[in-house]
């Protein structure tokens, strides 16, 4: 909005008195609105900022456009502790968008305040206790302060009391009090005043405490008490009474306590009633051996520091039948072999059960109520002994017992004497005869391995294709025995199934009997495997024979020799010619020689080549099927890379090809077509020797290159080490300069190494032999129409230069040498340069001429202009 003067009366400075209450007006101002603002003020005057930041002031409306700033009361304005002024920024905006922001400065003015009491007297009436017989002296320190730090004066009323207040605020007693003669309580009104007469008053209550100088005594004569054990807390055992001679005319104010450390009883400190507080168990230590409890009761006439008297009383604890018999453990698990004879002893329950009641008449019990599943097979010899025995033999294979391995029995253990369990079992009554201890007995009949495992078949036969994947299941064997519960049968291969490369190529699942293959089967190597499989139930074993017949599958690829060949043919080769007499011979371990088919899959542009015969033989020749036609542009490739496929499906019909597995071998041929020369020139052409070597890597001898490489590295390292040691040894034995009193051989070596360190190599001889390609034919390119030269043997070509005659020279041999002494070398040419005139070519000898010194590491090379 636009900034306009809307706040009349601001900025301004106002004052307010400290400790002002809420709602005290500080400043009044008006808001002037534009006549064009019919709605008046859009945003009421607001305090948007306060410095210091505090919510001590707010703005409230006084009339239509009249406002005032008042105190909030939420913050006490204290001149002595707070800032002395506040800067309030007031913001307003009318409905037309005009705004105004002005500052109101509020200053806090000081005010004389009353003195205030501090400490305990600031909040309550202080009570001071003074013992009778105390000598006169200071009994209390009054703490007061003035907010304006003025000096204070103290006064007290009534003035007749035996006390005085000093200027420091100390209250002094002026006499020694006697409780029996003087008043027991005094009230002092303490007034503190500042120099302007403002004051504050507080009351101090002073009590005189009586001193007791007579000892109390017990009036109860009984010293021995008898109670049964397991009394509930709060049960009264005795009522102890005593008197104090000092309180003959007043109610007794005695305090009772138990001096000895006792966890069973407590005494009421005011009434002297002795009662049970903790559990009293006669059957547990220490009461099990010492049932008498001694308690020392003390009576005092003051909580501390008074006169006291002590008395010892004895409490005898009587035993009750409050404990039922208990067995540990309460659950038994026993095992017995099947076919155990009747009368066999299994368990003596009395060794595990007891009644902890101390009195012999309360700790007798018996065993009754043998019940549960299969209880007819077991019995207790007597109710007193608790011996459990078998009554008949149990056979798990018997159909009557089939599936039963564990028998669950229960036995009740009961007190002979009348029980009194109400303290431990609140719902028990004396007529409840069923409250007893239950013993749970689980008897497991252990199976006996009586029978041998038996295979479902005496022998097994599995037919497996030789291309079955490794890890595939090929069959399953199964065995069982008549034992109950059924024994866990474990299967294993104990014999057979091995090959030259693998100890065993079969695996059997120990739990399921499933036979799987661990390595690829090969019909061509082994047609049948005989295994011996064993079934074991950990104690007894049985074996069966497993015969695995490997089924022949066409899984071998035809292998042809050679599998790669490169040769050159002239463009004028006659159709039907066996190219260079080339033929391939193929073999297949699992196919008849008549099953081969030959066809060129890639690179046979315009079908210029074929094989004869194309099928039915393991050998075939490469035949030129049609003439080359480069002149009309039908043929453009001069190099053919043929990809020959050899399949073993020649003897299969169409249906057999769709269902049988077919393998394919490959042979790669590289054929270069050499164009015919346009002019026959009788010359001895240069030639290029091409040597092709092929290294076939065999996976079975992977270690050979590794061993060769490692041995070479070790040998090189040894030679380098020996050379280093030799040089070091020679240098240590070299004589100083000018002396030669050593062996001639050592002296020669020293001279050699010293010279080699100082002088570089003096002579470098580089010999280069170049086999020049002789272009002895010419032809016209059918695409561009340009003339090019070619070599009739190698097929090399280059564009023909119009000013250059046909090249007929043989190869040139150049020898270059650099010497350190003369710095010059000579070039010896056995044939004239091709750029010399034709007259010079016919000279019988070549002209010698000096050659420029070549740079380091380089030798002179013939011109390569026009070579492509």
Secondary structure, DSSP 8 states (H G I E B T S, - for coil): -EE---EET-SEEEEEETT--TT-EEEEEEE---TT-TT-EEEEEEEEEEES----EEEEE-SSSEEEEEE-SSS---TTTS-SEEEEEEEEEETTSEEEEEEEEEEEE------EE-GGGGTS-EEEEEETT--SSEEEE--EE-TT----EEEEE-TTSSEEE-TT-EEEE-S---TTTS-SEEEEEEEEE-TTS-EEEEEEEEEEE----S--EE-----EEEEESS--TT-EEEE--EE-GGGTTS----EEEE-S--SSEEE-TTT-EEEE-S---TTSTTTTT--EEEEEEEEESSSSSS-EEEEEEEEEEE--S----EESSSEEEEEEETT--TT-EEEEGGGGEE---SSGGGS-EEEEEEEETTGGGEEES-TTT-EEEESS---TTSTTTTT--EEEEEEEEEESS----TTT-TT--TT-----EEEEEEEEEE----S--EESSSEEEEEEETT--TT-EEEE--EE-S-SS----EEEEEE----SS-S-SEEE-TTT-EEEESS---TTT-SEEEEEEEEE-SS-EEEEEEEEEEE-------EEE-SEEEEEEETT--TT-EEEEEEEEEE-TTS-GGG-EEEEEES-GGG-EEEES-BSSSEEEEEE-S----TTSS---SEEEEEEEEES-TT--HHHHHHS---EEEEEEEEEEE---SS-------------------GGGTHHHHHHHHHHHHHHHHHHHHHHHHHHHHHHT---TT---S-HHHHHHHHHHHHHHHS---EEEEEEE-------EEEE-TTT--EEEE-TTT--EEE--TT---------EEEEEEETTT--EE---SS--TTS-HHHHT-SS----EE----TT-------TT--
